[in-house]
Amino acid sequence: MQTPGRRAWARFKGHWRGYVSLWIFAVLFVLSLGAELIANNRPLLIEYQGQFYFPLWRAYPETTFGGDFKTNADYTDPYVIGKIREHGWLWRAPIPFSYDTIDYYNPAPNPAPPNARHWLGTDDRGRDVAARLIYGFRISVLFAFALTAIGMVVGMLAGAVQGYLGGKVDLAMQRFIEVWGSLPELYLLIIFSSIFAPSIGLLLILLSLFGWIGLSDYVRAEFLKGRNLEYVRAARSLGVSGPRIMFRHLMPNALTPVITFLPFRVSGAILALTSLDFLGLGVPPSTPSLGELLSQGKNNVDAWWLSLTTFGVLVGTLMLLIFIGEAVRAAFDTRQK
């Protein structure tokens, strides 16, 4: 006989659109974790005069390869590349540009349209769009995972305390949540961005202050429904401690709405980061960002490749997460066979 977990997984696999979306999203995310191996201005391996060099993990001066200066070798300089190939070879990433590499040797003016040198063109500073999309996708997903995890932990704890204790504790926390949730989040972001230097850590903290509120309501409702069930009352009569009842007996039943909403919360976090970056309130300007590329596309209407490619990556990511969320919701629907 199948366990509930196996039945839920079978229902998830039966939702073919969500199952395929999960695999596609997982493959894209794993590939983005190795972005340095896909898009990098430093070669992965150099063989020069019988010796091997690994510029990806160590910096070498230009004189190592027969150059004139003792500064770090610029592997986008045709002169350095020619010196290396005179006495060896080099193995470069499929996209020989990093997210912050400015191509000074591109013959087309910036922003340059897609060509053989830059598959998706360049932005207004001469940086490769494909490389910035790969790194921007990784930052967006990692940020969304971190924000979702923090909101999930805080929301579950707050909802569990409210629902299990009830009474005055529940009433006081509900009034606090109402006041806290009514604060203008965007105005606070504008104020803090004008006081502190923009960073991913600061943005994560500010968004985490409000990201737990919606989730706590669902956990609170599940705890209010289960706190007076017979097995909970029996556990109390046997002297089982409150925290053990909360996290051992009631919390597993409250996880269903939490897990169901996870993909949608991840997509919301990605959209929030993109929106803030588009408004200039997100990550620092040097950080690869989907919102920053959309902002460049707005400022450079003729450079259609900036808006089109970024919009495609953003919409594709959100669609995959929505399909995964639909499959997760179907997996926990016990009415389905």
Helices and strands as residue ranges (DSSP letters): H 4-14, H 16-33, H 35-38, E 45-48, E 51-53, G 62-65, H 78-86, E 88-91, H 129-165, H 167-181, H 185-195, H 200-211, H 213-226, H 230-237, H 242-244, I 245-250, H 251-279, H 290-299, H 304-331
